[in-house]
Amino acid sequence: MSRTNGRPEPEVIVNFADGYAYSKGKMEEAFRSGLMDRPAVKPAEKLSHKAKQEDVDLLVHELDVTRSQAEKMLLENDNDIAQVLTEWVKA
């Protein structure tokens, strides 16, 4: 912290529209540490095969999950709907 008139500079906290509050000191430290200089993390490779629409629809309606969650569950289980349902019951 820098000093002005013998007193430490007050901590500045700003509330943004996204609902988060940011501390000036912590934000400056993040920039000094090179956080913003690092390359962005690339998402994992997309699996090449797509899930069947009727399987996705079944999972959405029966398990009450979103379409993206249903597609992800199918892709993680090699599009095997029986395996997805078995894993769902076990959880």
C-alpha positions as CSV (number, residue, x, y, z in Angstrom):
1,M,0.0,0.0,0.0
2,S,1.2,3.5,-0.7
3,R,1.1,6.1,1.9
4,T,-0.4,9.6,1.6
5,N,0.0,12.1,4.5
6,G,1.3,9.3,6.7
7,R,-1.8,7.3,6.3
8,P,-2.2,4.1,4.3
9,E,-4.3,4.3,1.2
10,P,-7.8,3.0,1.8
11,E,-8.8,-0.3,0.3
12,V,-11.0,0.3,-2.7
13,I,-13.8,-2.2,-3.3
14,V,-16.0,-1.7,-6.4
15,N,-19.4,-3.4,-6.8
16,F,-20.1,-4.3,-10.4
17,A,-23.4,-5.1,-12.2
18,D,-22.5,-8.8,-12.3
19,G,-23.0,-8.9,-8.6
20,Y,-19.3,-9.3,-7.6
21,A,-17.2,-6.9,-5.6
22,Y,-13.5,-6.5,-6.6
23,S,-10.7,-5.4,-4.3
24,K,-8.3,-2.9,-6.0
25,G,-5.3,-4.4,-4.3
26,K,-6.2,-8.0,-5.3
27,M,-7.0,-7.0,-8.9
28,E,-3.6,-5.2,-9.2
29,E,-1.8,-8.2,-7.8
30,A,-3.5,-10.5,-10.3
31,F,-2.3,-8.2,-13.2
32,R,1.2,-8.0,-11.8
33,S,1.5,-11.7,-11.4
34,G,1.0,-12.2,-15.1
35,L,-2.4,-13.8,-14.9
36,M,-3.6,-11.9,-18.0
37,D,-0.4,-12.8,-19.9
38,R,-1.0,-16.5,-19.8
39,P,-2.6,-18.1,-22.9
40,A,-6.3,-19.0,-22.6
41,V,-7.1,-22.5,-21.7
42,K,-8.5,-24.3,-24.7
43,P,-11.6,-26.5,-24.3
44,A,-11.3,-30.2,-24.5
45,E,-11.6,-31.7,-28.0
46,K,-15.2,-32.3,-29.0
47,L,-16.1,-35.9,-29.6
48,S,-16.7,-36.5,-33.2
49,H,-19.9,-38.6,-32.9
50,K,-23.3,-37.0,-32.1
51,A,-26.0,-38.3,-29.9
52,K,-29.2,-39.6,-31.4
53,Q,-32.0,-37.0,-31.1
54,E,-34.5,-39.6,-29.8
55,D,-32.1,-40.7,-27.0
56,V,-31.5,-37.0,-26.1
57,D,-35.3,-36.4,-26.0
58,L,-35.8,-39.5,-23.8
59,L,-33.2,-38.3,-21.3
60,V,-34.6,-34.8,-21.3
61,H,-38.2,-35.9,-20.6
62,E,-37.5,-38.8,-18.2
63,L,-34.6,-37.5,-16.2
64,D,-35.6,-33.8,-16.3
65,V,-32.2,-32.6,-17.5
66,T,-31.3,-30.0,-20.1
67,R,-30.6,-31.0,-23.7
68,S,-26.9,-30.1,-23.2
69,Q,-26.6,-32.2,-20.1
70,A,-28.3,-35.2,-21.8
71,E,-26.0,-34.9,-24.8
72,K,-23.0,-34.7,-22.5
73,M,-24.1,-37.8,-20.6
74,L,-24.6,-39.7,-23.9
75,L,-21.2,-38.7,-25.3
76,E,-19.4,-39.6,-22.0
77,N,-21.0,-43.1,-22.2
78,D,-20.4,-43.7,-26.0
79,N,-24.0,-43.0,-26.9
80,D,-25.2,-46.0,-24.9
81,I,-28.6,-45.0,-23.4
82,A,-28.7,-48.1,-21.2
83,Q,-25.4,-47.2,-19.6
84,V,-26.5,-43.6,-19.1
85,L,-29.7,-44.8,-17.3
86,T,-27.7,-47.3,-15.2
87,E,-25.3,-44.6,-14.1
88,W,-28.2,-42.2,-13.3
89,V,-29.8,-44.9,-11.1
90,K,-26.5,-45.6,-9.3
91,A,-26.0,-41.9,-8.5
